């Protein structure tokens, strides 16, 4: 049959080929093992189709390059091809040393060594006609020598590979695969998905940050689609390099679909391949490859997000559609610096925050109109203040300035609105402004976990615990493998004075993340709130041991005092103040001990100082049970008024 269209190719009955227990659908790009769909990314699938179409023959590396990538330059083609062959062997359970399917011919290419046969679907009209009218012909076909059948299949599959090449050169390959691979069979109930860490195809390990950054930015773009629940980066990054089956990952993250892909860069060009799979069955739904100039990286991310939304039938509001087509070119070096800053910031240490600030400032210097860099800068300053690494008066004011600049450049920045909500909640105590900012952040990006996190703190601080629980659960739903999200739910229950649920959540959290100090600290605090003082010692001391500092010593001293071990509590208090500059220590470490010791005057004095410094203990004055012994004191009532609360 002469080379023709894909329609002619399929109509001729040459759509399926089989080898061993595997069957390939050349039209849909699907591979099945014993009738069960197995996942093989698009490029490895096409390479396997080329090899199987020429069973028994050497296929050179150059021929594979020409048939799969055409005349496009492909940096690190050798590594990319090796990776594809490795994926093929993994799926086929083949061994490079003693192969059953794909044989490597060193420095030359590959040879498919298993018998290959054409398959005509039983349900096809052609098959029905042959079974009814020509049984003797079918019997004759079975008697044809195997070598002739292989040659015939090879010829037919070669025609298919040729068609793929023509479609590739014409720029139609992606559209054909989308049309035949998704439209008729896609489940229409995809309401949640996870973007797994994109694979870095570059030989340079230093480029890992770029692949990770692309993963995070695609999560951000997809999160803008209100019809989808998109898992946060913190949880999906735990699957980086994982060998877990996709259905297992989908179950663990409780999602319907999975997005995975690869990234490679060369000079000022980049190539991204994205695949969409139905999680429960590992069924391939859609794939596309994009090649762009690096200055167009933001537009590319938006394009991928729009394509995925089309495939999962997620209806976009006009506002979201507008946001996904407005991306402007960005300086590549500015974008690189921004990605590095975002990734480093996730460590939440003083050093990582300071380093991230330098990267964000470098990005702003390269591209002063790049709004995400200002939003990242705001988050870094907020972390410094929230964790008492620097005075809150410095950090939150800098954060507010950066967030406002981000919004001036991009009025639809969910990250910037979330930062403003944090400033209003933890520093300004401007409760109406906090609610407006957080609501807007979630409206812009319903899957942005940090916005739900800080919104819960706002509701918690103001005593609106039903709303706080709602946002806490949503935060955990978006970031199910994050110890911070699990710990935050425990904090909510503690502040709501529901100590048994708090202890249950936090005990499970320390089992899940045995090196996460905040979970131990909140567990100890919950035990103290319940009155189980002896049980508080072990988690409090574990928190101190994990941090190596004085931050959690206040819990140890508080537990001593509440348990009646006054002398030990006084020694802890002396240790805290004696190692602090000028004898002063953060109120979060001293006030709990002073209240437990009954030193109300000193506790009030410390709180007044903390109020002036905007210490991060202050936002919880209204609700935390720890402050109950002070509530009748007029000085405490004055503090509540200063926070814009009714006493």
FILUM-479925 format. One line per 4 residues: number of its first residue (from 0); their letters; for each residue x, y, z of C-alpha. Coordinates in steps of 0.001 Angstrom, whole numbers. Last residue first. Layout:
% FILUM-479925
NUM) A) X Y Z ~ ...
% end
This chain:
% FILUM-479925
646) XXXX) -12607 43171 75298 ~ -13889 43993 71792 ~ -11066 43359 69385 ~ -9189 45977 67363
642) XXXX) -5779 44621 68410 ~ -5265 47644 70641 ~ -8601 46844 72254 ~ -7339 43350 73049
638) XXXX) -4205 44826 74615 ~ -6322 47143 76739 ~ -8285 44152 78019 ~ -4987 42586 79108
634) XXXX) -4178 45726 81084 ~ -7632 45629 82669 ~ -6844 42129 84091 ~ -9866 39800 83848
630) XXXX) -8395 37933 80876 ~ -5046 37116 82494 ~ -5727 33597 83818 ~ -7361 32713 80437
626) XXXX) -4224 33477 78408 ~ -3219 29819 77878 ~ -6728 29153 76568 ~ -5767 30792 73267
622) XXXX) -8707 32681 71738 ~ -8411 36467 72021 ~ -4662 36654 72559 ~ -3944 34589 69415
618) XXXX) -2576 37399 67202 ~ -68 38333 69979 ~ 2218 35298 70000 ~ 3774 36336 66691
614) XXXX) 5467 39306 68349 ~ 4245 42660 67038 ~ 7165 44417 68795 ~ 4881 46795 70688
610) XXXX) 2533 43929 71549 ~ 5462 41751 72637 ~ 6511 44462 75084 ~ 2965 44614 76434
606) XXXX) 2916 40813 76566 ~ 6126 40734 78591 ~ 4696 43277 81042 ~ 1490 41235 81302
602) XXXX) 3499 38074 82083 ~ 5584 39943 84676 ~ 2410 41116 86400 ~ 771 37694 86183
598) XXXX) 3612 35655 87691 ~ 1337 32679 88444 ~ 4058 30178 87530 ~ 1979 28943 84574
594) XXXX) 1553 32539 83373 ~ 5301 33169 83645 ~ 6153 29919 81836 ~ 3797 30612 78925
590) XXXX) 5074 34228 78695 ~ 8775 33354 78397 ~ 9170 31382 75149 ~ 6465 32998 72985
586) XXXX) 7477 36379 74394 ~ 10795 36197 72569 ~ 13714 36627 75004 ~ 15127 39565 76926
582) XXXX) 18129 39320 79267 ~ 19975 42019 77371 ~ 20462 39654 74419 ~ 19140 36207 75199
578) XXXX) 21107 33368 76787 ~ 20196 34323 80335 ~ 16535 34841 79475 ~ 16001 31265 78271
574) XXXX) 18184 29591 80897 ~ 16562 31604 83655 ~ 13116 30498 82450 ~ 14288 26869 82390
570) XXXX) 15608 27161 85945 ~ 12327 28706 87091 ~ 10385 25788 85592 ~ 12633 23243 87326
566) XXXX) 12033 24981 90652 ~ 8270 25090 90130 ~ 7671 21399 89495 ~ 3928 21692 90113
562) XXXX) 2891 19961 86876 ~ 1786 23304 85445 ~ 5227 24762 86160 ~ 7154 21877 84623
558) XXXX) 4905 21846 81537 ~ 5391 25599 81108 ~ 9169 25238 81398 ~ 9258 22531 78728
554) XXXX) 6941 24541 76496 ~ 9107 27645 76894 ~ 12109 25577 75849 ~ 10575 25325 72373
550) XXXX) 12429 28202 70720 ~ 15617 27789 72738 ~ 17715 26117 70074 ~ 18861 22746 68769
546) XXXX) 15705 22542 66667 ~ 15236 18764 66818 ~ 16280 18508 70475 ~ 13918 21277 71567
542) XXXX) 11004 19654 69717 ~ 11874 16303 71317 ~ 11873 17966 74747 ~ 8368 19280 74162
538) XXXX) 7189 15912 72790 ~ 8491 14051 75890 ~ 7354 16542 78533 ~ 3736 17008 77434
534) XXXX) 2525 13594 78659 ~ 3319 14676 82218 ~ 1175 17779 81849 ~ -2041 16110 80722
530) XXXX) -4159 19156 81573 ~ -5866 19278 78189 ~ -4173 22548 77291 ~ -834 21110 78403
526) XXXX) -1346 18059 76162 ~ -2197 20386 73290 ~ 977 22421 73844 ~ 3074 19235 73795
522) XXXX) 1440 18140 70537 ~ 1928 21616 69065 ~ 5653 21461 69834 ~ 6012 17910 68535
518) XXXX) 4309 18886 65255 ~ 6469 22001 64964 ~ 9632 19903 65267 ~ 9192 17826 62075
514) XXXX) 11697 14981 62335 ~ 9268 12100 62936 ~ 7062 13078 59960 ~ 4281 10467 59627
510) XXXX) 4537 9272 63228 ~ 4802 12886 64367 ~ 1692 13664 62322 ~ -321 10746 63700
506) XXXX) 311 12037 67216 ~ -652 15512 66021 ~ -4031 14485 64633 ~ -4984 12463 67735
502) XXXX) -3750 15173 70103 ~ -5773 17851 68339 ~ -8880 15642 68203 ~ -8562 15134 71996
498) XXXX) -7811 18787 72692 ~ -10841 20467 71196 ~ -10071 23838 72748 ~ -10698 25658 69430
494) XXXX) -7063 26804 69606 ~ -5974 23181 69987 ~ -8241 21975 67199 ~ -6814 24584 64833
490) XXXX) -3262 23750 65854 ~ -3879 20086 65045 ~ -5069 21073 61572 ~ -1907 23145 61222
486) XXXX) 235 20131 62050 ~ -1232 18173 59141 ~ -641 21087 56781 ~ 2939 21526 58014
482) XXXX) 3580 17774 57763 ~ 2738 18056 54039 ~ 1573 14817 52418 ~ -2041 15896 51909
478) XXXX) -1277 19353 50463 ~ -4497 20390 48719 ~ -6716 18373 51048 ~ -4695 19604 54028
474) XXXX) -5300 23236 53084 ~ -8986 22482 52497 ~ -9228 20880 55921 ~ -7656 23921 57568
470) XXXX) -9895 26267 55548 ~ -13080 24547 56719 ~ -11780 24238 60264 ~ -11076 27978 60409
466) XXXX) -14542 28730 59053 ~ -16137 26740 61878 ~ -13649 28247 64331 ~ -14513 31895 63896
462) XXXX) -12634 33053 67016 ~ -10904 36037 65402 ~ -7450 34478 65607 ~ -8700 31163 64186
458) XXXX) -10484 32834 61268 ~ -7297 34708 60333 ~ -5155 31606 60889 ~ -7482 29647 58584
454) XXXX) -7070 32316 55920 ~ -3279 31955 56322 ~ -3422 28271 55430 ~ -6098 28631 52729
450) XXXX) -3859 31189 51010 ~ -790 28977 51452 ~ -2604 26095 49680 ~ -3261 27866 46369
446) XXXX) -5864 25547 44827 ~ -8653 28136 44571 ~ -6348 30525 42694 ~ -7873 33922 41890
442) XXXX) -10891 33472 44183 ~ -8585 32070 46843 ~ -6395 35176 46739 ~ -9469 37444 46735
438) XXXX) -10895 35793 49853 ~ -7504 36109 51525 ~ -7206 39822 50780 ~ -10768 40693 51831
434) XXXX) -10514 38738 55075 ~ -7189 40299 56010 ~ -8409 43827 55225 ~ -11425 43357 57517
430) XXXX) -9171 41977 60297 ~ -6484 44652 60344 ~ -4293 43064 62993 ~ -1435 44940 61284
426) XXXX) 1196 42280 61919 ~ 7 38664 61852 ~ -3375 39018 60192 ~ -2913 42068 57923
422) XXXX) 576 40946 56893 ~ -622 37392 56209 ~ -3571 38675 54153 ~ -1174 40861 52185
418) XXXX) 941 37790 51434 ~ -2125 35885 50198 ~ -2985 38829 47946 ~ 544 38729 46504
414) XXXX) 394 34987 45848 ~ -3001 35263 44169 ~ -1526 37741 41678 ~ -4400 39079 39581
410) XXXX) -3554 42796 39830 ~ -175 42063 38214 ~ 2348 44917 38178 ~ 657 46999 40893
406) XXXX) -168 43750 42648 ~ 3509 42786 42838 ~ 4395 46258 44137 ~ 1777 45883 46849
402) XXXX) 3266 42531 47842 ~ 6783 43989 48024 ~ 5726 46916 50240 ~ 3748 44655 52549
398) XXXX) 6653 42242 52896 ~ 9063 45045 53764 ~ 6668 46218 56476 ~ 6313 42645 57672
394) XXXX) 10061 42086 57932 ~ 11149 45178 59781 ~ 8498 45454 62493 ~ 8529 41663 62838
390) XXXX) 12102 41700 64086 ~ 14199 39028 62324 ~ 14383 35218 62586 ~ 11231 35235 64706
386) XXXX) 9599 32427 62694 ~ 6751 34627 61476 ~ 9073 37564 60792 ~ 11569 35770 58586
382) XXXX) 8750 33846 56903 ~ 6963 37113 56078 ~ 10146 38519 54508 ~ 10447 35479 52235
378) XXXX) 6773 35653 51268 ~ 7063 39307 50217 ~ 10149 38577 48110 ~ 8277 35788 46348
374) XXXX) 5460 38203 45491 ~ 8028 40708 44188 ~ 9612 38003 42011 ~ 6163 36956 40742
370) XXXX) 5538 40530 39449 ~ 8364 40707 36892 ~ 8357 44415 36010 ~ 11854 45176 37355
366) XXXX) 13385 42438 35152 ~ 17107 41876 35766 ~ 17157 43783 39069 ~ 13898 42131 40091
362) XXXX) 15374 38681 39458 ~ 18462 39542 41489 ~ 16214 40756 44320 ~ 14317 37467 44233
358) XXXX) 17587 35515 44316 ~ 18955 37526 47246 ~ 15676 37131 49128 ~ 15846 33369 48613
354) XXXX) 19270 33253 50265 ~ 17984 35136 53303 ~ 14957 32843 53567 ~ 17094 29712 53129
350) XXXX) 19495 30833 55853 ~ 16703 31591 58312 ~ 15146 28206 57645 ~ 11802 27624 55916
346) XXXX) 13178 25023 53446 ~ 10542 26025 50867 ~ 12390 29307 50298 ~ 15117 27475 48357
342) XXXX) 12644 26380 45669 ~ 11061 29811 45311 ~ 14407 31606 45163 ~ 15825 29241 42555
338) XXXX) 12749 29736 40385 ~ 13023 33542 40678 ~ 16697 33519 39725 ~ 15932 31435 36666
334) XXXX) 13083 33753 35658 ~ 15291 36814 35954 ~ 17960 35087 33884 ~ 15409 34230 31196
330) XXXX) 14059 37838 30998 ~ 10298 37499 30803 ~ 7924 37686 27840 ~ 4335 38577 28778
326) XXXX) 1618 36259 30014 ~ -1869 37594 29286 ~ -3470 34464 27820 ~ -4126 32429 30964
322) XXXX) -5435 35381 32978 ~ -8052 36154 30322 ~ -9327 32589 30312 ~ -9481 32704 34110
318) XXXX) -11622 35865 33997 ~ -13861 34453 31249 ~ -14528 31414 33449 ~ -12915 28205 32315
314) XXXX) -14930 25006 32027 ~ -12851 21960 32842 ~ -13390 19369 30119 ~ -10410 17326 31269
310) XXXX) -8782 17732 27845 ~ -9571 21421 27523 ~ -8177 22154 30996 ~ -5029 20290 30003
306) XXXX) -4607 22430 26886 ~ -5199 25638 28841 ~ -2572 24666 31434 ~ -60 23824 28690
302) XXXX) -650 27176 27023 ~ -300 29036 30331 ~ 3048 27358 30946 ~ 4158 28291 27429
298) XXXX) 3139 31917 27922 ~ 5277 32051 31055 ~ 8249 30428 29301 ~ 8161 32817 26335
294) XXXX) 11571 34373 27076 ~ 12973 30841 27000 ~ 12206 30507 23284 ~ 9776 27701 22684
290) XXXX) 9389 24004 21931 ~ 6270 22186 23010 ~ 5425 18489 23093 ~ 1928 17182 23655
286) XXXX) 267 14246 25340 ~ -3264 13210 26155 ~ -5301 10489 27824 ~ -2941 7645 28750
282) XXXX) -4590 5181 31117 ~ -2853 4575 34420 ~ -6108 2942 35626 ~ -6943 4964 38767
278) XXXX) -4872 7977 37690 ~ -6179 8854 34233 ~ -3076 10165 32528 ~ -2060 13531 31074
274) XXXX) 1376 13827 29502 ~ 3516 16946 29054 ~ 6659 17368 26956 ~ 8605 20582 27348
270) XXXX) 11389 21793 25058 ~ 13514 24827 25747 ~ 15473 27316 23693 ~ 17879 30064 24753
266) XXXX) 20979 27860 25042 ~ 19567 24354 25093 ~ 17011 23319 27666 ~ 15198 20085 28431
262) XXXX) 12044 19443 30400 ~ 10043 16250 30810 ~ 6479 15415 31742 ~ 3899 14164 34173
258) XXXX) 282 15100 34796 ~ -1873 12756 36886 ~ -5640 12469 37014 ~ -8450 11591 39407
254) XXXX) -6782 12608 42646 ~ -6762 11270 46208 ~ -3044 11955 46745 ~ -2321 8456 48027
250) XXXX) -4814 6900 45623 ~ -3397 8725 42586 ~ 117 7737 43627 ~ -963 4089 43844
246) XXXX) -2614 4286 40417 ~ 607 5835 39054 ~ 2782 2927 40082 ~ 5548 3881 42543
242) XXXX) 9067 4076 41154 ~ 9721 7514 42606 ~ 12315 9910 41203 ~ 10474 12908 42627
238) XXXX) 7373 11529 44327 ~ 7829 13605 47483 ~ 7742 16649 45240 ~ 4018 16058 44796
234) XXXX) 3202 16900 48408 ~ 5087 20168 48767 ~ 4079 21240 45244 ~ 401 21532 46093
230) XXXX) -2271 19210 44694 ~ -4686 20728 42183 ~ -8431 20656 42796 ~ -10066 21520 39491
226) XXXX) -13242 23382 38527 ~ -11819 26634 39913 ~ -9058 26726 37316 ~ -6410 29040 38792
222) XXXX) -4716 26004 40309 ~ -3723 24888 36821 ~ -1467 27929 36517 ~ 85 27459 39951
218) XXXX) 662 23734 39424 ~ 2281 24569 36077 ~ 4521 27029 37929 ~ 5557 24447 40490
214) XXXX) 6454 21813 37906 ~ 8381 24351 35829 ~ 10317 25256 38956 ~ 11203 21638 39613
210) XXXX) 12459 21273 36027 ~ 14427 24508 36358 ~ 15798 23558 39785 ~ 17106 20310 38338
206) XXXX) 19275 22304 35918 ~ 22278 22101 38263 ~ 22289 18353 37616 ~ 23542 19115 34078
202) XXXX) 22962 16215 31694 ~ 19672 17753 30642 ~ 16579 15568 30490 ~ 15192 16970 33767
198) XXXX) 12039 15085 34654 ~ 8965 17054 35669 ~ 7876 16513 39248 ~ 4334 15072 39288
194) XXXX) 1453 17440 38568 ~ -1526 16222 40585 ~ -5152 16228 39530 ~ -8679 16769 40754
190) XXXX) -12132 17099 39212 ~ -11871 14585 36407 ~ -15438 13394 35981 ~ -15813 13266 32207
186) XXXX) -13828 10082 31705 ~ -12035 10390 28355 ~ -13110 7734 25856 ~ -14206 9426 22645
182) XXXX) -12130 12592 22688 ~ -8874 11374 24134 ~ -6500 9387 21990 ~ -7797 9831 18460
178) XXXX) -8091 13611 18416 ~ -5233 14295 20782 ~ -2875 12069 18841 ~ -3884 13745 15575
174) XXXX) -3442 17215 17070 ~ -6 16402 18448 ~ 1198 14975 15149 ~ -38 17870 13044
170) XXXX) 3107 20013 12850 ~ 3611 19095 9201 ~ 6958 17539 9999 ~ 5366 15457 12724
166) XXXX) 2465 14394 10530 ~ 4865 13268 7838 ~ 6934 11390 10415 ~ 3870 9740 11887
162) XXXX) 2851 8686 8379 ~ 6248 7183 7841 ~ 5951 5255 11074 ~ 2626 3882 9869
158) XXXX) 4170 2858 6543 ~ 6934 1175 8497 ~ 4220 -663 10420 ~ 2869 -2057 7164
154) XXXX) 6287 -3104 5902 ~ 7258 -4657 9193 ~ 3984 -6543 9306 ~ 4616 -7936 5846
150) XXXX) 8214 -8841 6673 ~ 7092 -10523 9865 ~ 4394 -12478 8029 ~ 6949 -13574 5438
146) XXXX) 9353 -14780 8140 ~ 6517 -16667 9859 ~ 5780 -18891 6832 ~ 2163 -18520 5598
142) XXXX) 53 -21373 7023 ~ -2022 -19079 9238 ~ -2905 -17034 6179 ~ -4270 -20131 4465
138) XXXX) -6624 -20690 7378 ~ -7813 -17121 7097 ~ -8455 -17637 3392 ~ -10422 -20786 4159
134) XXXX) -12669 -18815 6483 ~ -13476 -16271 3770 ~ -17048 -15041 3823 ~ -18200 -14784 7436
130) XXXX) -14884 -14347 9279 ~ -13572 -12070 6550 ~ -16637 -9832 6670 ~ -16569 -9587 10443
126) XXXX) -12872 -8730 10402 ~ -13355 -6006 7823 ~ -16296 -4606 9751 ~ -14121 -4310 12889
122) XXXX) -15267 -5998 16104 ~ -12634 -8709 16075 ~ -9872 -6116 15844 ~ -7333 -6999 13128
118) XXXX) -3904 -7750 14558 ~ -633 -7627 12642 ~ 2193 -9825 13867 ~ 5629 -9274 15427
114) XXXX) 8168 -11920 16476 ~ 10700 -10580 19027 ~ 14151 -9279 18021 ~ 13650 -5522 17703
110) XXXX) 17063 -4141 16751 ~ 18797 -1044 18088 ~ 21436 1484 17052 ~ 25030 1743 15905
106) XXXX) 27434 2674 18709 ~ 26715 -656 20407 ~ 23942 -2769 18843 ~ 21320 -2828 21580
102) XXXX) 18645 -5526 21401 ~ 15018 -4711 22168 ~ 12521 -7535 22743 ~ 13785 -10594 24619
98) XXXX) 16999 -9001 25813 ~ 19795 -10685 27781 ~ 22063 -7825 28930 ~ 19589 -5019 28183
94) XXXX) 16874 -6853 30114 ~ 13208 -6428 29186 ~ 10337 -5891 31583 ~ 8354 -4509 28638
90) XXXX) 7536 -1343 30616 ~ 11056 -1011 31998 ~ 12607 -1817 28618 ~ 10627 941 26927
86) XXXX) 11514 3446 29656 ~ 15206 2570 29274 ~ 14924 3036 25521 ~ 13442 6491 26107
82) XXXX) 16242 7432 28521 ~ 18872 6279 26067 ~ 17216 8389 23391 ~ 17278 11488 25606
78) XXXX) 20888 10891 26575 ~ 21948 10575 22962 ~ 19835 13500 21828 ~ 21664 15753 24274
74) XXXX) 20453 18821 22394 ~ 17906 18010 19727 ~ 18019 20054 16548 ~ 14788 19603 14639
70) XXXX) 15059 17888 11269 ~ 12528 15204 12043 ~ 12190 14400 15733 ~ 10761 10886 15631
66) XXXX) 11667 9632 12170 ~ 14963 11505 11767 ~ 16236 10843 15279 ~ 15281 7186 14988
62) XXXX) 17091 6957 11666 ~ 20203 8557 13172 ~ 20166 6092 16056 ~ 20247 3307 13533
58) XXXX) 17479 756 13150 ~ 19023 -2673 12599 ~ 16500 -5166 11298 ~ 14791 -8188 12869
54) XXXX) 11528 -6346 13436 ~ 11267 -3215 11333 ~ 7806 -2070 12411 ~ 8664 -3100 15978
50) XXXX) 11556 -625 16070 ~ 9503 2275 14691 ~ 6582 1532 17020 ~ 8952 1307 20004
46) XXXX) 10352 4728 19114 ~ 6821 6122 18897 ~ 5935 4703 22305 ~ 9151 6033 23845
42) XXXX) 8168 9499 22568 ~ 4562 9344 23783 ~ 5084 8108 27351 ~ 4413 4406 28067
38) XXXX) 1738 3543 30602 ~ 193 100 30544 ~ -3360 -701 29460 ~ -4458 -4244 30316
34) XXXX) -5340 -6603 27461 ~ -2507 -9051 28168 ~ -189 -6045 28202 ~ -1550 -3035 26376
30) XXXX) 221 -130 24685 ~ -1664 2955 23543 ~ -765 5638 21005 ~ -4347 5984 19854
26) XXXX) -3647 5281 16175 ~ -765 2857 16557 ~ -2619 676 19068 ~ 136 -1635 20284
22) XXXX) -403 -5126 21729 ~ 1836 -6867 24233 ~ 1734 -10490 25444 ~ 4423 -11535 22945
18) XXXX) 4368 -9121 20046 ~ 1211 -7609 18615 ~ 368 -4923 16059 ~ -2800 -2865 15789
14) XXXX) -3846 -124 13330 ~ -3071 -1966 10140 ~ -6673 -2694 9195 ~ -6598 -874 5870
10) XXXX) -8968 1685 7310 ~ -6334 2631 9865 ~ -3714 3442 7240 ~ -6198 5111 4963
6) XXXX) -7342 7406 7791 ~ -3730 8153 8713 ~ -3214 9443 5201 ~ -1231 7787 2464
2) XXX) 1997 5955 1812 ~ 1483 3417 -901 ~ 0 0 0
% end
